[in-house]
Amino acid sequence: MNPNEFTGLQLLQAMADGKLPAPSIAQTMPMSMVHISEGLVRFTAQADERHLNPMGGVHGGFAATVLDSVTACAVHSMLEAGASYATVDLNVKRVKAIPKNTELLAEGKILHISKSIGVSEGNIKSADGTLLAHATANCVIRRQGLLTFHSPLRRAGKRPGTRHATKAITGYFRGA
């Protein structure tokens, strides 16, 4: 199975069905996909003793990571085979404390998608529907066949701050 041959929806569905392994973050932050459709995902998630802050409450990073996952997967579900994405902005608001050792429902859905940007929103709710946290996310999309800019350093295989990198940049701007 070559993941690049699957659409985003097909890849996520294969993970949800157990045909492909879930990403390792699903063990770090216990979560699993319970629904996937085009532009919409639902996960269950549960914070435990590994996710506590120094005061004993669930760390805000737990909610941020779960929300990043559902918003990004909503974008991923809209992509054609071979396309990739990355979250560039995640705005999280916690409304209530995330409970420990309690199964929660997280949902992500698409608000807008274009050639290069996906905008999505997500929320985490308790079993009774109480809103605990919500987020919006912007993801950059890289599609096959579209021109992308690669820095002269990257093309030359050089690291910034080296003599070779300076030569690569100079040569690039001279048209070499």
C-alpha positions as CSV (number, residue, x, y, z in Angstrom):
1,M,0.0,0.0,0.0
2,N,1.4,3.3,-1.1
3,P,-0.2,6.2,1.0
4,N,0.5,8.6,-1.9
5,E,-2.0,6.7,-4.1
6,F,-4.9,7.3,-1.7
7,T,-7.0,10.4,-1.5
8,G,-7.0,12.0,2.0
9,L,-10.4,10.5,2.7
10,Q,-9.4,7.0,1.6
11,L,-6.2,7.2,3.7
12,L,-8.1,8.3,6.8
13,Q,-10.8,5.7,6.2
14,A,-8.1,3.0,5.9
15,M,-6.6,4.2,9.3
16,A,-10.1,4.2,10.9
17,D,-10.8,0.7,9.6
18,G,-7.4,-0.6,10.9
19,K,-6.0,-1.3,7.4
20,L,-3.3,1.2,8.0
21,P,-1.7,2.0,11.4
22,A,-2.9,5.1,13.2
23,P,-0.3,7.8,13.6
24,S,1.7,7.5,16.9
25,I,0.2,10.7,18.3
26,A,-3.0,8.6,18.8
27,Q,-1.2,6.8,21.6
28,T,0.4,9.9,23.1
29,M,-2.9,11.6,23.2
30,P,-5.4,8.7,23.4
31,M,-7.8,9.4,20.5
32,S,-9.4,7.4,17.8
33,M,-11.4,8.3,14.7
34,V,-15.0,7.2,15.0
35,H,-16.4,9.0,11.9
36,I,-14.8,10.2,8.6
37,S,-16.5,11.8,5.7
38,E,-15.5,14.5,3.2
39,G,-14.9,17.6,5.3
40,L,-16.0,16.1,8.6
41,V,-14.2,14.0,11.2
42,R,-15.1,12.9,14.7
43,F,-12.7,11.4,17.3
44,T,-13.1,10.1,20.8
45,A,-10.3,11.3,23.1
46,Q,-9.5,10.8,26.7
47,A,-6.9,12.6,28.9
48,D,-5.3,10.6,31.6
49,E,-2.5,11.0,34.2
50,R,0.1,11.5,31.5
51,H,-1.5,14.7,30.4
52,L,-1.6,16.7,33.7
53,N,0.0,20.1,34.4
54,P,1.9,20.8,37.6
55,M,-1.4,21.8,39.4
56,G,-3.0,18.4,38.6
57,G,-5.4,19.5,35.9
58,V,-5.3,18.4,32.3
59,H,-2.7,20.4,30.4
60,G,-3.9,22.8,27.7
61,G,-1.7,21.1,25.2
62,F,-4.0,18.1,25.3
63,A,-6.9,20.1,24.0
64,A,-4.6,21.9,21.5
65,T,-3.3,18.6,20.1
66,V,-6.7,17.0,19.8
67,L,-8.1,20.1,18.1
68,D,-5.1,20.3,15.8
69,S,-5.7,16.6,14.9
70,V,-9.4,17.0,14.1
71,T,-9.1,20.3,12.2
72,A,-6.2,19.0,10.1
73,C,-7.9,15.7,9.4
74,A,-11.0,17.6,8.2
75,V,-8.7,19.4,5.7
76,H,-6.9,16.1,4.8
77,S,-10.2,14.5,4.0
78,M,-10.7,16.9,1.1
79,L,-7.4,16.3,-0.6
80,E,-6.7,14.4,-3.8
81,A,-4.1,11.6,-3.9
82,G,-0.5,12.9,-3.6
83,A,-1.5,16.2,-1.9
84,S,-0.1,17.1,1.5
85,Y,-0.8,19.8,4.1
86,A,0.6,21.3,7.3
87,T,-1.1,23.4,10.0
88,V,0.3,26.9,9.9
89,D,-2.1,28.5,12.4
90,L,-4.1,27.0,15.3
91,N,-6.2,29.3,17.5
92,V,-7.5,27.4,20.5
93,K,-9.9,28.6,23.2
94,R,-10.6,26.5,26.3
95,V,-14.1,27.2,27.7
96,K,-14.1,24.7,30.6
97,A,-11.6,22.4,32.2
98,I,-10.9,19.1,30.3
99,P,-11.8,16.3,32.6
100,K,-9.4,13.4,33.3
101,N,-10.3,9.8,32.6
102,T,-13.5,10.8,30.8
103,E,-14.3,10.0,27.1
104,L,-14.8,13.1,25.1
105,L,-16.0,13.8,21.5
106,A,-13.9,16.0,19.2
107,E,-15.2,17.1,15.8
108,G,-13.5,18.9,13.0
109,K,-15.1,20.3,9.9
110,I,-14.1,22.3,6.8
111,L,-15.0,26.0,6.6
112,H,-13.2,26.8,3.3
113,I,-10.8,25.1,1.0
114,S,-8.8,26.5,-2.0
115,K,-5.8,25.4,-4.1
116,S,-3.4,26.3,-1.3
117,I,-5.3,26.9,1.9
118,G,-7.7,24.9,4.0
119,V,-9.6,26.5,6.9
120,S,-11.4,24.4,9.4
121,E,-12.9,24.5,12.9
122,G,-13.1,22.0,15.7
123,N,-14.5,21.5,19.1
124,I,-14.2,19.2,22.1
125,K,-17.4,18.3,24.0
126,S,-18.3,16.2,26.9
127,A,-20.7,13.2,26.6
128,D,-23.6,15.5,27.6
129,G,-22.7,18.0,24.8
130,T,-21.0,20.6,27.0
131,L,-18.5,22.6,25.0
132,L,-15.0,22.3,26.6
133,A,-12.8,23.8,23.9
134,H,-12.9,25.0,20.3
135,A,-10.4,26.1,17.6
136,T,-10.0,27.3,14.1
137,A,-7.0,26.2,11.9
138,N,-5.4,27.3,8.7
139,C,-3.5,24.6,6.8
140,V,-1.2,25.2,3.8
141,I,-1.9,22.7,1.0
142,R,0.7,21.4,-1.4
143,R,-0.8,19.8,-4.5
144,Q,1.1,17.9,-7.1
145,G,1.7,19.7,-10.4
146,L,1.6,23.2,-8.8
147,L,4.7,25.3,-8.9
148,T,6.3,25.7,-5.5
149,F,9.1,28.0,-4.5
150,H,12.1,26.3,-3.0
151,S,14.8,28.5,-1.5
152,P,18.2,28.5,-3.3
153,L,19.7,27.0,-0.1
154,R,17.4,24.0,-0.2
155,R,17.9,23.4,-3.9
156,A,21.7,23.6,-3.4
157,G,21.5,21.3,-0.4
158,K,23.3,23.9,1.8
159,R,22.7,25.0,5.4
160,P,22.1,28.6,6.3
161,G,25.1,30.4,7.8
162,T,27.7,28.5,5.9
163,R,30.2,29.8,3.2
164,H,28.6,27.4,0.7
165,A,25.1,28.7,1.5
166,T,26.3,32.3,0.8
167,K,27.7,31.2,-2.6
168,A,24.4,29.4,-3.4
169,I,22.4,32.5,-2.7
170,T,24.7,34.8,-4.6
171,G,24.7,32.4,-7.6
172,Y,20.9,32.2,-7.5
173,F,20.4,35.9,-7.7
174,R,23.0,36.3,-10.4
175,G,21.2,33.7,-12.5
176,A,23.9,31.0,-12.2
